[in-house]
Amino acid sequence: MKSCNDKIRITLWDYYPEERLVFSGFLIRRNGKEGILDDYEKSLLSCDYDNIVIVQYDSLLDIPCYFTHDNTFESFEYSACNAVGNRYAFLCKFSGRWGFLDDGFHIIVPFEYEDIKVLSYIQDLMCFAVKSDGKWGLFKNGRLEIACIYEEIESLDAKDGKYYKVKENGLYGVVDSAGKTIVPCNYDYVNKRSNVLQVRTAGKWGLYQMDGTPALPCLYDSINGNKVQAVVKLKNQYGMWVKTDAWKLFIPCEFDNIEHLSATVCFNGLSMDYPSVVTRNKKQGLYVLVNNKPLKLVPTEYDRICKHRDGYIVLVKDNSGVPLLEYLKTKAVEID
């Protein structure tokens, strides 16, 4: 680390929506303690702090920046900030304890904690992971919302602040901002993706809905899904689940690949949802959902099934293509 100076200049700019100076002054160190002066060297923050970290969101780089006396743009373990907003603030250590001050030097988080991680610092959402007695909790909008009982805590959405991944006894789960358990701490991996919660245990993947309702059991080698559909892999074969009134198996795990087509299919007044191309042994077929029931609409015998640029689905075989609706008119398709 570079040697310290007694005084370094700090100039912070906000570049969005237009360039403007938001702070100019000095970060000083005297007798092992740190403080802040303005441009006229008037004290803004007395030289009583063990450490001061100035935090600002860089709207151009879309990252938070951390300014310290010794280095700038450092990434701090205790400051893994996901959203700071177009403001600056101060992480400060006083008498061995960390707190957080806003741009007016008002205390947002009291100086009571062994460590602080900034999870979100935007106008309507101020969230911090705080550590006490070796455990982490959640300090949100002026009060301790979740007691310091977890080995780890982190936000699953810095701009929302509703859900948090927590670790207990070496395993992960999810709680909401009030501390209510959404997913129990039974998993070695938990993550939010496309409005569902992916979980893993013993190398197998499953899904929870955001309200904590189990969606898919931990049976699969991989899952790629969202709140209404999920492609799953089991023993190198792919299948698909969909959510209608409830989650149900749409396509069995029997195929080399599955691709959902964003197209609308109507036949004899019936809407066919989730048109999905399945591939097995380099041949393709088509599944749809009709009246919430799975239907293998086209057998797996075509060279290619794709969406035409005009929006309809085309079946290609032996270099000849036929629109799906023309195909259906020539086949006896049984639909309950």
N, C-alpha and C positions, 0 to 999 in steps of 0.2 A: 504494500500500500504506500502511496506517495506520502512524503513528509508533510506535516501540517503547517499552514500559515495561521497567523493570529486572526486574519480577516480575509474573507473572500467575498466577491460581489456575486449576488444572485439576481438575475433579470428574467422574469417569466412573461411570456407572451401568449396570448390567445389568438389563434389564426382563423377561428370560425365564429360567426359568419364573416367577420372582417378582422384584420390585424389590429390588435390593441395591446398596450402594455397593461398587465394586471398586477405586477409586483416588481419593485426594484429596491434593493437594500443589501445588507451584508449579513452573512452568517459568521459569527465570531467564536473564538475559543480562548478562554483565559483561565489559567490555573486548573486546567483539566475539565472546565465546565463550558457549556455552549449557550449562546443567546442570539438574538436577531436585532439589528439596527436598521433604521430607515436610511434614505439617501443622505440625510443631514446628520447621521450618526446619533439620532435619538433612539433610545431603547424602546423596542416594540415587545421584546420578550427578554426578560432579565437573564443574565448570564449565570443561571442556577441549574441548568439541565445537564444530565450525563451525556445525552445524545439528542440531536434534533435531525429529523429527516423531513425535508420539504417534498411534498407529493403534488404533482401536477399532471393532468391528463393532456397528452399531446394529440390534438385533433387531426394533425396531418399524418402522423405515424400510426394513429389509432392505438396507442399504448400509453400506460402511465410511466412517468419519469420520476426518479428519486434523486434529489440533490442532497449531498452531505458535505461536511467540511473537507473531507479528504478526497472524495471522488464524486463525480456526477454520473447520472444515468445508471446507477447501480441497481441490481435486482436483489431485493432483500427477502430472505426466507419468511420473515414475519410481515412482509408487505406485499403478498401476492395479490395485487389489486386487479380486479377485472373491469371495474368501471369507476371513474373518479369524477366524470362530468367536466364541464368547462370552468373548473375552479382549482384553487390550490389549497393545501391544508398542511398540517404539521403532525407527524408522529414524534412524540417526545418521551424521553425517559427521565424520570425524576425520582431521586432517592431509590434507584434500583427497580422502579416500577414504570410500566409504559401506560401512556394515555394518548388521547387524540384531540387536537385543537382545530377549529375551523379557520377560515381566512380572516376572521375578526378576533382570533385568539381566544374564542370561547371554548370551554371544555365540552367536548362531545362524548368522549369516553373518559371516565375518571382515572386517575393515576393509581390503579389498584391491581394491575395485571402483570404477570410474568412476561407476557408476549401478546402481540396483537397482529392479526392479519386483516387487511382491508378487503372485504368481500364486495362491497358496493358503496360508492359515495357519490350519489346523484341527488338531485333536488328533493325528490320525494322518498328516497330510500337510502338510509345510512345503515349499513350492516357491517359488523366486525366479528371475526372469530377472536375470542379472548381466552387467555389461558390462566388458570388459577390452580395451585396445588397439583400441577402436572397434567391437568385435564382441560379440555376445551369446551366452551359454550358459545352462545350467540348473543351479542349485544346489538340491539336493533332499535333505531329511532328513539334513543334516549334511555333505554332500560335493558336489563338482562332478561331476554325472552326465554332462553334455554340455559339451564344451569350448566356449570362446568363439570360435566360427567363423562365426556367422550374423549377417546384417544385422538381423534381427528374430527374436524368439521369443515365442510366447504360448500359453497353455494353451487347449485345445479343450474342457476340462471341468474346472473348478476343484475340484470335489468328488471327481474320480476321479484325475486326474493321470497318466493313461496316455499321452495323445496331445498333441503340440505342433505348432502351425503354425510353420514356419520360413521365412525368406527368404534366398535366396542368388542372387547375380548378378541381383537385381531380380525374381526369380520365386519363387513359393511352393511348398512341399511340406509333408509331414507326417513327423515322426519319433516313435518311442515314447520312454518315459522313460529308456531305456538308450542312446538316440541312433541306434537302428536305423532306416533309411529305410523308411517305409511307403508314401509317395507321393513320387516324385522332384520336385525343385524345377524343374518345367517349366511351371508354370501362373501365370496372372496373378491367379487367385482360388482359394482353397481354404477350405472350411468343413465342419464336422461338423453333420449334421442327421439326426435320427431314426435314429441308428446306421449311417449311411453317410457317405461323404466326397464332397461335391460339388466338382467341379473345373471350371475354365473356361480356355480358351485360344482366342485369335483370335475371341472373341465366341461360341464354341460350348461347350456344357456336356456333361459326362460324369459318371460315378460310379465310385468305388472302394468295395469292402468294407473293413471296419475292419481286416482282416488284410493289406491291401495288394493284394488280388486285384482287377484291373480288372473292373468290372461292365458299364458302358456306355461306348462310345467318345464322344469329344467331337464329336458330330455335330448336337446339338440346340440350338434357340434358347432353350429353358428346360427344366428338370427339376424335378418336385415328387415326391419319393419317400421311401421308407424302406428298411429292409433286405430287404423281400420284394416290393415293388412300386414302380413309378415311372411317372408320367404324363409324357410327353415332348411337346414342341411342335416342329414342323418346317414352315416355310413356312405358318404360321398354321393348321396342322392338327394335331390331337392324336392320339397313340397311347399304348400302354401296354406296359411290360415287367413281367414277374413272375419271381421266383426260386423255382424248385422244386429240382431237383437242380442246375440251373445257371440263369443268367439267359437268358430267351428272349423274343422278341417275341410278345406276347399279342394286341394289337390294333394293326393298321397305322395309320400317321399319315394318316388319311382323314376325320377327324371334326371337327366344330365344338366338341365338348365331350365329356368323359368323366367319369362319376361312379360311384365304387365304392359298392355297397350292402352294408351290414353285415347280410347275411341268409344263412340256410342253405337250400340248395336240394338236394333229393334226388328222383330220379325213376327208377323201375324198379330200385331198389337201388343206384343210382350217386350219389355225392356230386359236386355241381357247385360248384366253388370260384370265388372272386373274381367273383361276379356284378357286372357293370359295365355301366352304361347309356351308350350312345353316342348322340350327337345329330348329325344332318346335315340341313340345310335344314328345321329345326324339327320333324323327325320323329325318333323314338327307337327303338332296338333294344337287344338284350341279348346280351352275350358272357359265356361261362363257361369254366372250365377243367375238363376231364374227363380223368382219367388222365394229367394233366400235358400234355394237348393242348388248344390253343385251339379253341373251337367258337362260331360265331355262332348262338346258340340261337333268337333272335327277330329277324326282319328289321327293318330300319329303316323302319317304316311306322306306328308308333303315336304318338298325340299326347302321351302321357306314360306312363312306366314308373316306378313308385315302390314304396316299402315301406309296407304297411298297418300300422296301429297294433298289429295282432295278430301282426306279424312276417313275414307272407308277402308275396310280390311280386305286384303288380296291374298288368295291362296295360290302358291306357285309350285308347279310340278312339271318336270320335263321341259323346262324353259317356257311354259305356258301358264299365264295367270288368269284366275277367275275371281270376280268379286264374291265376297262371302255370301251376300244376300242371293246372288244367282245360284251359288252352290246349294243353299238351303232350299230353294224352290225345287230342286231336283232330287232332294233326299227326304226320306221319311224320318223327320226329327221328332222324337217323342218327348214332349214336355208336359210334366204333371200340372 
